[in-house]
């Protein structure tokens, strides 16, 4: 798995890098949250292991930014801190969107366990995303079934999820195949009014 290791302390980052490589993961690195965010734009990772306290953008700020982005695969976020894993700290991390929470100094066995959980979670999130990409659509009326088993017009479904607006027209094929025959039938069915001379 590709893991982004983020820590402003070069020695701590080197320890994290070595531990991740020893566990068989591909590692990319950043020295603070802002650098990590820019790195993710060009080199996506599935897991971030990040220090909490850093200059520029701290670990919670990076996590919030990762969670606020749209699209893309889910990123599993593990927060490292030298602080005690108090209930308040864990709550702050969870509220920011952190998936897991580890204290320094880094324990290789705990890191291995967290990464195994991350692999399973990422596998399931990928499966769920693939299922969500399958749109149940009626073959006749073209309505789509949403997550609440409600059937709605495709335009409304897409608008709710993307904000896209639609305008309607008739393509050339449908004009010839559907509209022209309907107009001719309507014309033939309409009685002509005789003119008086």
N, C-alpha and C positions, 0 to 999 in steps of 0.2 A: 504494500500500500504506500502511496505517496503521502508523507507527513511533513507539514510545515512546522519547524521548530523556531519559536520566537522567544528571545531573551536578550535583554540589554547587557547582561554580564557575559563577556566572551568566554570565561572559564565554564560557567554554568551551561552556556549554549553548547560548548564542546563536549561536556559530559552528557548532555541530552542527545546530541548528535550521535555520539559513540554508542549510547544505550539503544537508540532507535535502530541504528545499523546492525548492532549485535542481534537485535530481535528480527532482523531480516527486512526492514523497511527502507524505502527510498526516502532520503531526507533532503529537503530544501530549507534554507535558513533566512531569518531576518532578525535585525537587532532592536526593533521596536515595532509597535502596532501599526504605525503609518507605513513603514517599509514592508511589513507583512501584507498589508492591504494591497499595496501596489504590486507586490510579488504574486499575489493570488490572481490579479487581473491577467497576467501573462503565463502563469504556471499554476493551474488549478491543483489543489490538494484535497484529499478526502478527509484528512484529519489535521487539526491544529492542536499542538501542545504548546501552551503559551504561558509565560510568566504574567503575574497579575500586575505588579508595580513596575512601570516603565515610563520613560519620558515620552513626550509627544502624545501618543495614543496608548493608553494602558490596556491590559488584557480584557477587562470588561467592555471598554469602548470598542475594541476590535471585534469582540463577540457580538455586540449590539449591531455593529455595521454589517457583519457577516449575515446575521439573522434578518436584517432589513432589506438585503438585496433580493431581487426577484429572479426567478429562473435558475437554472443550473442545478447540479446535484447537491444533495444535503451534505453539509460539512459537520463532522463530529468534532466538538470543541472540548478539550481537556485543559483546565486552568491549573497552573502551578503557582504556589505561593510559599513564602517562608513563614507566613503567619499561621497561627493555629487554625485548624479547620473548625472554627466555632460555628454555632448555629446561625449567627448573624451573617458571617462570611459566606456560608453555604447558601443562605437565602438570597443574598445579593448576587451571587454567581448564578443561581437558578433563575432569578428574575431577569438577568441579562441574556439568558439563553444558553448558558454553559451546560454541557451534557455530563461532565464529570469534574472532579475536584481532587487534586493531589497536593500534598505538602512537600516542601523541600526539607532535607536533602532527598534527592530522587531515589526511590526504591525500585530496583529493576523488576522485581516480582510483581509489585503493584502496577507498574507501568505496563507490563506484559498482560496482566489481567484486564486492565482498562482497554488496551488495544484489541484484545480478543472480543470484548463486548462491542467495541466500535465496529469491528468487522461484521458482526452479526447485525447490528442496527443498520449499518449502511447497506448490507445485502437486502434487508427487508424494506428499507426506504426506496431502494431501486425498484423492487418488485411492485410496491404500492404505486410508485410513479408510473410505471409501465401500465398497470391496470387502470389508473386514472386517465391515461392517454387514449384508452379505448372508449369511444363515445357510443353509447347505445342510442341508435337513431331509428325512427320508424321508417320502414321501407315505403310507406304510402304517403303520409303527410309530412315527413321529414322533421318531425319534432324530436327533440333530444330529451332523454331522461336524466335528471340531475341526481345529486347525492341523496335527496330526500324523496326519491321515487316520484317526482313531479315531472310531467311532460310539458315542455315549453318550446316555443319557436326557436330555431337555431340562432336567430339574430339576438334574441334576449339572453340566451345562454352565453354566447360569446361576449356580449356587451357587459354582463355581470362580472366576467372573469378578466377581461382585457381592457374594457372601456371603449372598444371599437364601436363606431356608429356605422349604420348601413343606409345606402340609398338603393332603391329598386329600379330595375329596368328590364328589358327583354332582350335576350341575346338574338343574333340573326337566325340561328337554327330554330329556336322556339317561335320566333316571329313567323317564319315560313311554315313550320309544322303545326303550330297551334293557333296563333292569332289570326293569320290570313283565312284559314278555313272557318273560324268562328265568325269573323266579319262577313264572309260570303254567306254563311248560313243565316246570320242575322238579317242581311240585306234581302235574301230570298224570302225570308219569313215575314218581312215587313210589307204590308199591302201598299200598293202605289195608289195615290190619290189621282183620280181622273181629272184632267183639266177641262174647264168649261170654255167653249168657243163662243 
